[in-house]
Amino acid sequence: MLAPMEGVTDYHMRALLTSVGGYDRCVTEFLRVTDHLYPDRVFHRCCPELCEGGKTRAGTPVFVQLLGSDAGALAENAAKAVDMGALGIDLNFGCPAKTVNRHGGGSSLLRTPARVGEIVAAVRKAVPGTIPVTAKIRLGFDNPDPVLSIAEQVVGAEASELCIHARTRNDGYRPPAHWHLIEQVRARLHIPVIVNGEIWSPDNAQQALSDSACSDMMLGRGALSVPDLACQVRANAQGLRHENLGWPQIVRLLDQLLATAVDLPVIYAGNRTKQWLTYLRRGYPAAADLFTRIKRMRTVTDMAQVLALEKARLESA
Ligand SMILES: Cc1cc2nc3c(=O)[nH]c(=O)nc-3n(C[C@H](O)[C@H](O)[C@H](O)COP(=O)(O)O)c2cc1C
């Protein structure tokens, strides 16, 4: 699965990465629910795929992710998302952002496992049984001790699946991810458990599956650094040959992303490309050089010119 990443895996990025392939599902960036029912346009902005059968252009199902602490409002909004065509609802209990946590949402709920259970149960009850309701948690807030009781609440509330980001809220995004701590949870639960966190390569993927005893994984920043990581992981697991994407193909993907920028504010569109390059630097040294060349640019047109030059250079090389 492709992880939800706010400000990064928007509609266009989901379309791009799932077209590269290897993903069975993706999840929208979180939609923060307070105490009211959102109008249609908010769901369409968060998940334009709702107008396209709930799937990306490549045919990959997209679940709508909700974040909040008001079980009733979450249930109502989940039911609406499903009425509008969402193929599944994912509940975010992992967001470490201070503003979100101050309002009792995201990972702050991990301190009160029973509330996690109440929210999952309310959402489960509000949407038809055929629609999956999944939860995404971390190991805990400031320590991993409560992970099993949180997971039991999620299962007791009849969630379909549980994804565990193998770090606590206080760990932030610092390595390592403690994949082995998921194993004890998985052994006690009868629903699929998905391992997430710090999977950057096929070797990491293999180790994460082995340490956690899970059979499914969710890829986050690794998917941005290596856009065909999911294909590499699958090929590796099946002992198949896979031609990894080279830098020229990555430049074409960057160009495609930039081309989607026409409907976005200039600053946002340009920043998205810069942001992706910062992730790509990890997998492709040439991305560092390209980032240096565009980092001070303000317009999409200037960036497109640099990309065109890079393409020409690669073609003549
Ligand atoms: C920029 C960014 C935005 C994120 N936004 C979300 C989000 O909207 N919902 C969510 O559940 N997790 C979010 N996450 C967490 C990721 O889904 C994932 O759990 C985390 O990055 C760990 O996986 P990784 O080590 O493979 O990146 C975000 C992470 C990053 C880096």
The ligand as a MOL file (V3000), in Angstrom:
LIG
                    3D

  0  0  0     0  0            999 V3000
M  V30 BEGIN CTAB
M  V30 COUNTS 31 33 0 0 0
M  V30 BEGIN ATOM
M  V30 1 C 5.0870 14.5370 4.8680 0
M  V30 2 C 4.3180 13.4410 5.5510 0
M  V30 3 C 2.9470 13.5430 5.6540 0
M  V30 4 C 2.2090 12.5300 6.2840 0
M  V30 5 N 0.8310 12.6140 6.3140 0
M  V30 6 C 0.1120 11.5810 6.8170 0
M  V30 7 C -1.3120 11.5640 6.7370 0
M  V30 8 O -1.9550 12.4630 6.1640 0
M  V30 9 N -1.9680 10.5060 7.2980 0
M  V30 10 C -1.3000 9.4750 7.9100 0
M  V30 11 O -1.9280 8.5400 8.4090 0
M  V30 12 N 0.0490 9.4650 7.9750 0
M  V30 13 C 0.7620 10.4610 7.4330 0
M  V30 14 N 2.1180 10.3990 7.4440 0
M  V30 15 C 2.7920 9.2070 7.9750 0
M  V30 16 C 3.0640 8.1880 6.8450 0
M  V30 17 O 1.8430 7.7080 6.3080 0
M  V30 18 C 3.8800 7.0000 7.3710 0
M  V30 19 O 3.1630 6.3700 8.3820 0
M  V30 20 C 5.2460 7.4400 7.9100 0
M  V30 21 O 5.8750 8.3290 7.0310 0
M  V30 22 C 6.1390 6.2410 8.1610 0
M  V30 23 O 6.4240 5.5670 6.9820 0
M  V30 24 P 7.8210 5.7890 6.2070 0
M  V30 25 O 8.9280 5.6400 7.2180 0
M  V30 26 O 7.7970 4.6920 5.1580 0
M  V30 27 O 7.7980 7.1600 5.6160 0
M  V30 28 C 2.8680 11.4000 6.8460 0
M  V30 29 C 4.2630 11.3240 6.7420 0
M  V30 30 C 4.9860 12.3100 6.1030 0
M  V30 31 C 6.4950 12.1690 5.9890 0
M  V30 END ATOM
M  V30 BEGIN BOND
M  V30 1 1 1 2
M  V30 2 1 2 3
M  V30 3 2 2 30
M  V30 4 2 3 4
M  V30 5 1 4 5
M  V30 6 1 4 28
M  V30 7 2 5 6
M  V30 8 1 6 7
M  V30 9 1 6 13
M  V30 10 2 7 8
M  V30 11 1 7 9
M  V30 12 1 9 10
M  V30 13 2 10 11
M  V30 14 1 10 12
M  V30 15 2 12 13
M  V30 16 1 13 14
M  V30 17 1 14 15
M  V30 18 1 14 28
M  V30 19 1 15 16
M  V30 20 1 16 17
M  V30 21 1 16 18
M  V30 22 1 18 19
M  V30 23 1 18 20
M  V30 24 1 20 21
M  V30 25 1 20 22
M  V30 26 1 22 23
M  V30 27 1 23 24
M  V30 28 2 24 25
M  V30 29 1 24 26
M  V30 30 1 24 27
M  V30 31 2 28 29
M  V30 32 1 29 30
M  V30 33 1 30 31
M  V30 END BOND
M  V30 END CTAB
M  END
